[in-house]
């Protein structure tokens, strides 16, 4: 370590004086060779960097990745990420969905005094979560992905403790926000070769529901559907009287994931981009 520090110092001297703070940062950068996988960072925590993690790019003086002033301000470890004001992730309001104590949409509860959507989203962002949800006014939930199929609700009607002009979910109803594209499973729908429920067909190698969804989203479509295991369809409307049918009809394994189903014969596994 002494030798490597000496080399850095000599190199700095060769090109001109470098402030001590900058030199310290360069030494730390030389030591930071791994990216944090658990949100722990810094000189005393395995020399892991926060850059490129989902936890936030700032490494706090206590060795945790995040985006808040506590992470990015005084004591921020410059050699293990960025410091200074950081733009937070942008959460999209997905709407109101059914939730229950026995089958939570999001798994992690964060206590937050004076709860509001802004405070909850900031808390979830600091934890590296892509999803934030508010429920029963005072509850803030976070997660990396929905744990249940999303079912829309009209019951997000409880005022936020921190701002009575806003709603923070309801009773068994979660107001959901996300930083990533989110698809709602609409179930199994009818389809025929002569009158397609979704108008556009895409050729997806190793088809899965996610591959089809990603391709449809990239092409600007709001609906995605998989059929017969290997087919992918997209559209912005449900056409030709396509309608829900028995879930058991969508029974074909996905070409790229035998553990999941991708529609069936004349049956479309249908998804909607929130």
Residue pairs with C-beta under 8 A, 6 or more apart in sequence:
4 27
4 30
5 27
8 23
8 26
8 27
8 30
9 23
12 18
12 23
12 26
18 26
21 78
24 78
24 79
25 78
25 79
26 79
27 79
28 43
28 77
28 78
28 79
28 80
29 79
31 43
31 47
31 79
32 47
32 48
32 49
32 79
32 80
33 47
34 46
34 47
34 48
34 49
35 48
35 49
35 50
35 51
35 52
35 53
36 48
36 49
36 50
36 53
36 55
36 65
37 48
37 53
39 53
39 55
39 64
39 65
39 66
39 127
39 128
40 46
40 48
40 63
40 64
40 65
41 48
41 49
41 50
41 59
41 63
41 64
41 65
41 77
41 80
41 81
42 48
42 59
42 60
42 63
42 77
42 80
43 77
43 79
43 80
44 63
45 63
47 80
48 80
49 59
49 80
49 81
50 56
50 57
50 58
50 59
50 65
50 66
50 80
50 81
50 82
51 57
51 81
51 82
53 65
53 128
54 128
54 130
55 64
55 65
55 66
55 127
55 128
56 65
56 66
56 67
56 68
56 71
56 86
56 125
56 126
56 128
57 65
57 67
57 81
57 82
57 86
58 65
58 66
58 67
58 71
58 72
58 76
58 81
58 82
58 83
58 86
59 65
59 71
59 76
59 77
59 80
59 81
60 66
60 70
60 71
60 72
60 75
60 76
60 77
61 74
61 75
61 76
61 77
62 75
63 77
64 71
65 71
65 81
65 128
66 72
66 126
67 86
67 88
67 89
67 125
67 126
68 122
68 126
71 126
72 82
72 83
72 84
72 85
72 86
73 83
76 83
76 84
77 83
88 121
88 122
88 125
89 125
89 130
89 179
90 179
91 121
91 125
91 132
91 177
91 178
91 179
92 177
92 178
92 179
92 274
93 117
93 175
93 176
93 177
94 150
94 176
94 177
94 178
94 182
94 274
95 152
95 175
95 176
95 274
96 152
96 153
96 154
96 155
96 156
96 169
96 170
96 173
96 174
96 175
96 176
97 105
97 150
97 151
97 152
97 153
97 173
97 174
97 176
98 105
98 151
98 152
98 153
98 172
98 173
98 174
99 105
99 133
99 135
99 148
99 169
99 172
99 173
99 174
100 172
101 172
103 147
103 148
104 141
104 147
104 148
105 133
105 141
105 143
105 146
105 147
105 148
105 150
105 174
105 176
106 131
106 132
106 133
106 141
106 142
106 143
106 146
106 147
106 174
106 176
107 141
107 143
107 147
108 127
108 129
108 141
108 142
108 143
109 139
109 140
109 141
110 120
110 123
110 124
110 127
110 140
110 141
110 142
111 140
112 119
112 120
112 123
112 138
112 140
113 161
113 162
114 161
114 162
115 134
115 137
115 138
115 139
115 140
115 160
115 161
115 162
115 168
116 160
116 161
116 162
116 163
116 166
116 168
117 132
117 134
117 160
117 166
117 168
117 175
117 177
119 140
119 162
120 132
120 133
120 134
120 140
120 141
120 168
120 177
121 132
121 177
123 132
123 140
123 142
124 131
124 132
124 140
124 142
125 132
125 179
127 142
129 142
129 143
129 144
130 143
130 144
130 145
130 178
130 179
130 180
131 142
131 143
131 144
131 145
131 146
131 176
131 177
131 178
131 179
132 140
132 141
132 142
132 176
132 177
132 178
133 140
133 141
133 142
133 143
133 169
133 174
133 175
133 176
133 177
134 140
134 141
134 160
134 167
134 168
134 169
134 174
134 175
135 141
135 168
135 169
135 170
135 172
135 173
135 174
135 175
136 158
136 168
136 169
136 170
136 171
137 158
137 159
137 160
137 161
137 168
137 169
138 161
138 168
139 168
139 169
141 174
146 176
146 182
149 184
149 185
150 176
150 182
150 184
150 185
150 274
152 184
153 170
153 172
153 173
155 170
155 171
155 172
155 173
156 167
156 168
156 169
156 170
156 173
156 174
156 175
157 167
157 170
157 173
158 167
158 168
158 169
158 170
158 171
159 165
159 166
159 167
159 168
160 166
160 167
160 168
161 168
167 175
168 175
169 175
178 274
181 213
181 214
181 217
181 273
182 273
182 274
183 213
183 224
183 271
183 272
183 273
183 274
184 271
184 272
184 274
185 269
185 270
185 271
186 244
186 270
186 271
186 272
187 244
187 247
187 250
187 269
187 270
188 244
188 245
188 246
188 247
188 248
188 249
188 250
188 263
188 264
188 267
188 268
188 269
188 270
189 197
189 225
189 238
189 242
189 243
189 244
189 245
189 267
189 268
189 269
189 270
190 197
190 241
190 242
190 243
190 244
190 245
190 266
190 267
190 268
191 197
191 198
191 225
191 227
191 233
191 242
191 263
191 266
191 267
191 268
192 240
192 266
193 266
195 239
195 240
195 241
196 233
196 239
196 240
197 225
197 233
197 235
197 238
197 239
197 240
197 242
197 268
197 270
198 223
198 224
198 225
198 233
198 234
198 235
198 238
198 239
198 242
198 268
198 270
199 233
199 234
199 235
199 237
199 239
200 219
200 221
200 233
200 234
200 235
201 231
201 232
201 233
201 234
202 212
202 215
202 216
202 219
202 232
202 233
202 234
203 232
204 211
204 212
204 215
204 230
204 232
205 256
206 255
206 256
207 226
207 229
207 230
207 231
207 232
207 254
207 255
207 256
207 262
208 226
208 254
208 255
208 256
208 257
208 260
208 262
209 224
209 226
209 254
209 257
209 260
209 262
209 269
209 271
211 232
211 256
212 224
212 225
212 226
212 232
212 233
212 234
212 262
213 224
213 271
213 273
215 224
215 232
215 234
216 223
216 224
216 232
216 234
216 273
217 224
217 273
219 234
221 234
221 235
221 236
221 273
222 235
222 236
222 272
222 273
223 234
223 235
223 236
223 237
223 238
223 270
223 271
223 272
223 273
224 232
224 233
224 234
224 270
224 271
224 273
225 232
225 233
225 234
225 235
225 263
225 268
225 269
225 270
225 271
226 232
226 233
226 254
226 262
226 263
226 268
226 269
227 233
227 252
227 262
227 263
227 264
227 266
227 267
227 268
227 269
228 252
228 262
228 263
228 264
228 265
229 252
229 253
229 254
229 255
229 262
229 263
230 255
230 262
231 262
231 263
233 268
238 270
242 268
242 270
245 267
249 264
249 265
249 266
249 267
250 261
250 262
250 263
250 264
250 267
250 268
250 269
251 261
251 264
251 267
252 261
252 262
252 263
252 264
252 265
253 259
253 260
253 261
253 262
254 260
254 261
254 262
255 262
261 269
262 269
263 269
